[in-house]
Amino acid sequence: VGDIRVGLDALLFGEAGGRLRLGMSAQAWVPSGEQAIYATDGTWRALLRALAAGDAGMLTYAGYVGVHLRRMDESSIIGAPHGSEVIAGSAVGPRFALDSNGSTTAVLGPEVWGATAFRDAFGKYASGLEALLGIRLQHTARDGAHTVVKAGFGEGMHTQFGTPEWRAVFTVESNDRLE
C-alpha cells in the first residue's frame, strides 16, 4: 500500500453537458507507504489544479494545469524528482451514442499530460510527457446511476523518472444514485 491521498474537487462554473465547465482540485499525500519497497518517497506533497471541460455537439474535451508542491531535495530515492513542478494535461474526442436513447455512449481520443520541475523547467532530466489513445464507454440508467469503463494504451514521449516507456490502463467505475 502506498501513500494515503485525500482530495477535493469543486465545480466553479457550468453544468453537466455544458459547453464549458470550470473547476478547481486540491489533493494532499500523507507519507504512509514503505520506502524500502518504493511505495513512497517519504514526503508530504500537495497538488493544486485548475480544471476545464466541456461538450460541444459530438466533441468532448477536458484539460488541466496546476502545480505539484513538494520540498526540494527531500526524496531519498535516487533519480526521483526533487522539488515542485508544473503539470498539465488534456484530452479530446468525439462522443458517439451506442443506443437509440443516448444512455450508452463511447468517446475515443488522445490524452496527453506532462510535468516539468521548477528547478530546471523543460530540462532533459526534469520534464516528462506521456500520451494515450483511450476509449471510454459510459451507461447512464434512468435513475441517474452510471457505469463507466475506460481503457487506453500509450507511451512515454519524453521520459524522466516515473514516466513509462509504455502504459496500458483499464478502469471500471460504478456509481449508484444517492437520494
Backbone torsions as a table, in degrees:
resi	resn	phi	psi	omega
1	VAL	NA	133.7	-179.6
2	GLY	-90.6	-161.1	-178.2
3	ASP	-64.4	149.7	174.7
4	ILE	-79.2	133.1	179.1
5	ARG	-123.1	131.9	175.5
6	VAL	-123.0	146.5	-176.9
7	GLY	-156.4	169.4	179.5
8	LEU	-144.5	131.5	173.9
9	ASP	-117.2	138.8	-179.2
10	ALA	-134.2	131.0	173.4
11	LEU	-83.3	123.0	-177.9
12	LEU	-100.8	-28.9	-175.6
13	PHE	-152.4	141.8	174.5
14	GLY	97.6	-179.3	-180.0
15	GLU	-145.2	162.2	-178.9
16	ALA	-51.6	131.7	178.9
17	GLY	82.0	-2.2	-178.4
18	GLY	-76.3	164.7	-179.6
19	ARG	-67.5	-27.3	-179.5
20	LEU	-146.7	127.8	173.6
21	ARG	-127.4	135.6	178.4
22	LEU	-122.6	142.1	-179.4
23	GLY	-152.4	177.2	176.2
24	MET	-131.6	153.5	-179.9
25	SER	-139.8	140.0	175.4
26	ALA	-136.3	135.5	178.1
27	GLN	-138.1	150.4	176.3
28	ALA	-134.4	141.6	177.7
29	TRP	-109.8	130.8	176.0
30	VAL	-105.5	119.5	-178.2
31	PRO	-62.9	116.3	-177.1
32	SER	-141.4	-9.3	-179.7
33	GLY	-81.2	179.4	-179.2
34	GLU	-99.5	116.4	-177.1
35	GLN	-63.3	-33.1	-176.7
36	ALA	-61.7	-26.0	179.3
37	ILE	-110.1	18.0	176.5
38	TYR	60.8	32.4	176.6
39	ALA	-89.2	-2.7	177.1
40	THR	-162.8	159.9	170.0
41	ASP	-104.9	4.7	175.0
42	GLY	77.6	14.7	-177.0
43	THR	-111.3	149.0	167.2
44	TRP	-81.6	135.4	-179.6
45	ARG	-143.8	162.0	178.3
46	ALA	-140.1	152.2	179.4
47	LEU	-132.4	125.6	176.7
48	LEU	-120.4	129.6	-177.8
49	ARG	-135.7	145.0	167.1
50	ALA	-98.5	132.7	-173.8
51	LEU	-118.5	144.6	173.6
52	ALA	-140.3	142.7	177.7
53	ALA	-157.3	164.2	177.4
54	GLY	-176.3	170.5	177.5
55	ASP	-132.8	125.6	179.1
56	ALA	-129.9	98.5	-175.4
57	GLY	64.2	-126.2	178.5
58	MET	-79.7	-16.0	-174.7
59	LEU	-86.0	134.5	174.1
60	THR	-126.3	143.5	-176.5
61	TYR	-145.9	160.2	174.9
62	ALA	-156.5	152.5	177.6
63	GLY	-161.8	163.4	177.4
64	TYR	-151.7	158.7	171.0
65	VAL	-143.1	142.8	-177.5
66	GLY	-167.5	-168.3	179.5
67	VAL	-135.8	133.9	176.1
68	HIS	-102.3	110.9	-174.4
69	LEU	-95.5	126.0	175.3
70	ARG	-153.8	152.3	-179.0
71	ARG	-69.8	145.1	179.2
72	MET	-66.3	136.8	174.4
73	ASP	54.9	30.8	-179.5
74	GLU	-89.1	-24.7	-176.0
75	SER	-74.1	140.5	177.3
76	SER	-99.0	2.6	179.9
77	ILE	-88.1	120.2	-178.0
78	ILE	-62.5	129.7	179.3
79	GLY	88.4	-8.5	179.6
80	ALA	-71.9	151.3	177.4
81	PRO	-59.7	142.4	178.0
82	HIS	-120.3	130.8	177.3
83	GLY	89.2	177.5	-175.9
84	SER	-76.2	159.8	-179.5
85	GLU	-145.7	155.2	172.5
86	VAL	-89.5	137.7	178.9
87	ILE	-125.5	153.5	176.9
88	ALA	-157.8	154.5	177.3
89	GLY	-163.1	159.2	177.8
90	SER	-155.1	156.7	176.9
91	ALA	-147.4	146.9	179.3
92	VAL	-153.4	148.6	176.7
93	GLY	179.8	162.8	176.6
94	PRO	-80.4	145.8	176.5
95	ARG	-106.0	132.4	-179.9
96	PHE	-119.4	134.8	172.7
97	ALA	-77.5	133.7	-179.5
98	LEU	-103.7	-2.8	175.4
99	ASP	-140.6	171.1	-172.3
100	SER	-69.5	-27.0	-178.1
101	ASN	-98.3	0.3	176.3
102	GLY	76.9	12.8	-179.3
103	SER	-79.7	-16.0	176.0
104	THR	-121.4	122.7	-176.7
105	THR	-129.8	162.7	174.9
106	ALA	-132.8	141.1	173.8
107	VAL	-126.0	129.8	179.5
108	LEU	-125.6	128.8	179.1
109	GLY	175.8	176.1	-178.3
110	PRO	-84.5	151.7	171.1
111	GLU	-127.9	135.6	178.7
112	VAL	-133.6	135.7	175.7
113	TRP	-150.6	157.3	-178.4
114	GLY	-163.3	177.2	-179.9
115	ALA	-151.4	152.8	172.9
116	THR	-144.2	137.1	-177.3
117	ALA	-74.3	143.4	176.5
118	PHE	-60.5	-36.2	-173.2
119	ARG	-66.8	-23.5	-178.8
120	ASP	-151.1	59.9	-173.6
121	ALA	-50.5	125.7	179.2
122	PHE	63.5	18.1	176.5
123	GLY	-74.2	160.5	-175.2
124	LYS	-57.0	-40.7	-176.5
125	TYR	-103.9	8.0	-176.8
126	ALA	-120.1	7.0	-177.2
127	SER	-133.3	142.9	176.3
128	GLY	-135.1	148.8	179.3
129	LEU	-143.7	131.5	179.6
130	GLU	-129.9	157.2	175.8
131	ALA	-143.6	146.3	175.8
132	LEU	-132.2	149.0	164.3
133	LEU	-104.5	119.0	-172.9
134	GLY	-125.6	162.8	173.1
135	ILE	-132.8	138.2	176.9
136	ARG	-125.2	122.7	175.1
137	LEU	-107.6	130.7	-177.4
138	GLN	-134.9	134.5	175.0
139	HIS	-123.0	128.3	178.0
140	THR	-116.1	122.8	179.9
141	ALA	-79.8	167.3	-179.1
142	ARG	-60.6	-30.9	-179.2
143	ASP	-84.3	3.3	178.4
144	GLY	96.7	-13.2	177.2
145	ALA	-64.6	144.4	179.6
146	HIS	-141.5	155.5	176.4
147	THR	-126.8	135.1	-179.5
148	VAL	-127.3	132.8	174.0
149	VAL	-121.9	127.0	-179.4
150	LYS	-125.1	143.6	175.1
151	ALA	-145.0	146.7	179.2
152	GLY	-159.4	158.8	178.2
153	PHE	-145.1	136.9	179.9
154	GLY	-168.7	-167.5	-175.4
155	GLU	-138.4	162.5	170.3
156	GLY	-81.1	119.4	-175.3
157	MET	-89.5	-32.1	174.7
158	HIS	-139.2	102.9	-167.6
159	THR	-92.3	143.5	168.9
160	GLN	-134.5	-176.8	177.3
161	PHE	-52.9	125.1	178.6
162	GLY	92.9	-11.9	177.1
163	THR	-91.7	124.0	-175.0
164	PRO	-78.8	161.9	169.5
165	GLU	-68.5	-39.6	175.2
166	TRP	-151.6	162.2	-177.9
167	ARG	-147.5	139.1	170.9
168	ALA	-120.2	134.4	-175.9
169	VAL	-128.9	138.1	175.2
170	PHE	-144.7	124.5	178.0
171	THR	-135.8	153.1	173.8
172	VAL	-133.2	133.0	175.9
173	GLU	-135.3	143.6	178.9
174	SER	-138.8	126.0	179.4
175	ASN	-123.4	122.7	172.7
176	ASP	-86.6	146.5	179.3
177	ARG	-72.3	129.8	178.6
178	LEU	-97.3	134.0	178.3
179	GLU	-130.8	NA	NA
